[in-house]
Amino acid sequence: LGVTDETQLWLCPARLSPEKGVREFLPRLAGLRGVQVLIAGDGPLRVEIQSLLDAATPPLPVRLLGHQSEEAMVELYAAADIFVLPSLADASPLSAVEAAAAGLPLLMSSRCGNSDELVVADHNGWIYDVSGGEATQAQLEQIAATPAETLSAMGTRSRRIYMERFDSDVCVERLAVFLTELVGRRA
């Protein structure tokens, strides 16, 4: 992917559409050092977002990858240091659950419906306010300065949260217990 070990690789798997917030997130990356953001996805805003990237001076640390196959996404999750989802409206993004399963720290907007279920602030990731202005910029700079060992530990915690709350076997078992108790109460 052409990223050095000293550079944090941030992965943003998102459709390039207005509700995903990519267009609004890009200016927040200006001046960020030691970060490369890969955006995996396509959509109606691709030309506009590419134009924003082409016009940015200095250049933003962002590459558009376009639509990726499932196999390529597995490789991207494995290579990434941080998962990013800047959605302006997203009820329950599956990509965030996938990133937790992959053991990544999560950087999610406060407008992602499942951010509170997936992210424990400064434990396995960060939730940011999309309208946070300078506070959000400072938060991103702090994240960019987070040591690799800390990111790795946060990713391990994300994986644990996934296993406890989202793993399909765990969810099916919880459902079975719930249904058994429900039937028992009605009997």
N, C-alpha and C positions, 0 to 999 in steps of 0.2 A: 504493500500500500504506500510505500515511499515515506514512511513516518519513522523518525529516529526514536530510540529508546527514551530520550529526554523529553519527547513531545507527547503530551496526553492526546489520545485519540478519542474524540467524542463522536458517538454514533447517534444519528437522528433518523430513525426509519419513519418517514411520514409522507403521506400524500401531499403533493404541492397544491393545496387548496386553501382558501381563506381561513377556515376554522382551525387549521393546524398551526397557525401562528409563526410559521417559518419566516415569512416576510418581515414581521415585526421583531423577530429575534435577531436577525442578521445585524442590525446596527449595534446591538449590545456586544457584539464580538469585536468591534473596532478597538484596536490597541491591546487586545488580549495576547499575551505572550505564552509560548510553549504549548499551544493548543492547535490541533487540526480537527476540524469538524467535517464529517462525512455525512451527507444527506442522501439516504437511500429511498428513492421514491420518485414518482412522476405525477403530473397532474396539470390542471389548467393554468397554474401560475409559473410553470417552469420557465417560459421565455422571460417573463417579468423578473423572476428571481435571478436568472442567469445575467440579465441586463444589470441588475443591482450589483451583482458580484463583479461584473466586468468594469463597471464605472467606479467602484470603490477605490479610494486613494487615501491611505495605503491599502493594498489588497487585504480583503478579509480572509481569515484562515479557514476557508470553506471550499469543499468540492462537492459538486452535484454528481451523484453516481447513476441517477436514473433508476428505473425499476430493476430490482434484483431477484434472482431466483431464490427459492427456499434454501437451496444448498449454499448459495453465496451469502445469504443472510446469516446462516449458522456460522460461517467463517468470519463474517463481520462482527457478530456478537463475541466470538472467541478472541478477536484481535483488539476489540475496543477496551478502553479504560473506563469510560463513563457512557451511560445511556442518557440521551437528552430528548425531551418531548415538550415543546413550547406551546402546546395547544391553547387556543382561545376558547374552545368548546369541544369537549370530548368526554362522553359519559363514562366509558370504561374501556380504555385502550388496551387491547390485547398485547401490543408490542411492549408495554411496560411490564406485563406479567412475564413475557418471554425473556426480557432483559434481566428480571430478578431470577428467573430459572437459570439463566446463563451466568449468574453470579456477578452482575455489574452493579456498581453504585448508580443510583437513579437521580437525575436532575429533571424534575417535572414542574410544570406550571401548576399553580393553585387551582386552575380551572379544569384539570383532569379529574374526572369523577372518582377514580380509584386511588388518587395520590395519597390520601390519608390511610388507606388500607396497606399500601405498599411502602411508603416512606416514613421512617422515623428520623426526624431532622437530626443531621450530623451523626447519625448512627449508621445508616446505610444509604444516605443520600440527602438531597435538599429539595425543598419546595420553594419556588420563587413566585413572586407576585408579578404578573405580566405588565402591570402598570406601575411597578416599583421604582422606576427612574434610577437615580444615582445609587440607591440602596441595592438594587438588583445588579448594577454594574460592579459595585464593590463585592457583592456576593460571588459573582462570576470570577472576578480576579482572585478571590480567596480560594475558590475551587481549583482554578488553574495552578495555584501554588501548592496544592495538596500533594504531599509525597506519595510515591507509588505504593509504598508499604501500607499507608493509610487507606488508599483506594482499594487495595487488595483485601484488606480486613473488612472494609465496608461492603465489598462485593460478596464476601463470605456471609455477611449478615443478611444481604438481600436474598441470597440463596436459601438461607434458613427461614426467612419470612415466607418465601415462596413455598417451601416444603410444609410449613405449618399452616398456611392459609389457602394455598391455591393448587397444590398438587392434586391431580385427579383422584388418586386413591384415597387421600385424606378427605376430599370433598364428598366422594361417594360414601365413605364410611360415616361421615357426619350426617349425611342425608339418611342413611339406613337407620342410624340411631334415632334421629328425629322422627322418622316415620314409625319406627317400632314404638317409641314413647307415645306418639299420637294415637296409634291404634290401641295401645294399652289403656289410655285414658278413656277411650270411647267404649271399651268393652265392659 
